Amino acid sequence: MEYRLIVTDLDGTLLDENKNIPEENIRAIEAFRKKGGLFTIATGRGERGALPYIKKLNLDIPAILFNGGELYDPEKGRIYTVYLERKLYDIIIDHFMDNPEIGIVVHFHDKVFISEIKSAHDYYINVQKVIYDRVYNLKEIERANKILLVGDVALAKEEIKKIEQKYGININAVQSDKYYFEILPENVSKGEGLKKLCDYLKIPLGKACAVGDNFNDISLLKTAGLGVAVENAEEPLKKKARFITRRNDEGGVAFLIEKILLGKMEPFTIK
């Protein structure tokens, strides 16, 4: 096969609108693996949010979690992980703590922490359905893989720019959903995560196919030998993709795998 490794985003890509993996995707993934292919996920989710899907897919190679901040092996556990710099963490928490339009969610490995519940948290809690821990003060958390800002993303972006100007720093932040803006450790991205994964598996990047739908997938698609967007992807991502497959709720990943297995990877667009 021209592409030995397929790495796909979860939400909006592999998963349907109900956060389930369509059966056609599962069947196609199994067929790809039977032919000797390798399959895994690259997601902004942490261990707690990703593990149910890792188990459902019976993954046997590391998954890229926290938007590239961690490689998690189903058998060995964490084989690579990085954390937010402490000074930056404190600055972000202090800045957004009293902002009523922005909810703060802190991720540390398999833990999810929330302090004050704001109305902005409702979307995250209702959609992701991840069990979280309430803490009195988020600054009590010793380390974090990422900070998720939930709510008004445009406002969050404006506030991050203010912080950068005030402290003379550059903050690694990326939008991963209509209501999610993520603060990540320096140099962390799904693209960098893919590089580390391919190095670990000893697979050339040119033999990797990556699939996504949102802004945080841009680096992933640019890094892989074949970058694919689902039809429901954000327009800036679709412009970076070499191929566009079907929508996430129409078995887009399965359609792509069928093309790869048939050796029919001519440029195509699904309308």
C-alpha positions, 0 to 999 in steps of 0.5 A: 500500500502507498500509505502504511499509516492512517491517523485520524482526528476524532470529533467531526472526523472519525466520529459522527454527530452523536460522538459514535464511530460509524460501523462502516468506519470500524469495518474499513479500519479492520480491513486496512489493518488486516492488509498490514496497515497501521491505524491510530487517532490524533485528538485534542482530547486527553486520556480520559476523553480518548480512552473509550475510543482507543478501547473501542478501536482496539488500537495497537499503536500509540495515539496522539493526544492533547493535540500532539502533547502526548503519545499514549500507547494502549499497553505501555501507557505514556511514552511521551508527554509535555506540560505547560510552563508554570508561569504561563499556566498561572498567567492564563488562569489568573487572566480568565478566572473572573471572565464570565464569557470564558470557562476554564478546563484544565487537563492533566493526563487522565484528569479533567479539572474545573473550578467555578462552573460558568454558563460557558462550560455547559457546551463542553459538559453536555457534548463531551460528557467527560467526568471532571473533578471540581477543585477550589482553585485551579492554581492548586494543580501542579502540572497541566498538559493543556488549558481548554478555554470554552465559550466565546472563542473570538473573545478568547483570541483577543484576550490571548493577544493582550496577554502576549503584548503585556508580557512580551511572549508568544502563546501556542494556542489553537482553535479546535472547535467552534467553542474551544480555544486551547493553550498548549505547551511550546512547539506542541501540535498534531503535526509535531505529534505525527513526527514523533509517532512516525519516528517511534514506528520507524515509518517515513512521514510520506507513508502517513495519511492524516484526516481532520476537520478543524483548525488544530488539524492543519499542522497534521495534514501539512506534515503527513504524506497525504492530508485529507479533509472531511467534507464538513471541515473548516474551509481553511483546512480544506484548502490545505488538504490534497483530498476531500472525503465524505462527511464525518456522518457519511463514513468519510474515513471508511470512504478514504480507506476504501480508496487507499486499499483499491489504490485509487488515490487520484485527487478527488472531491466529494460534493 
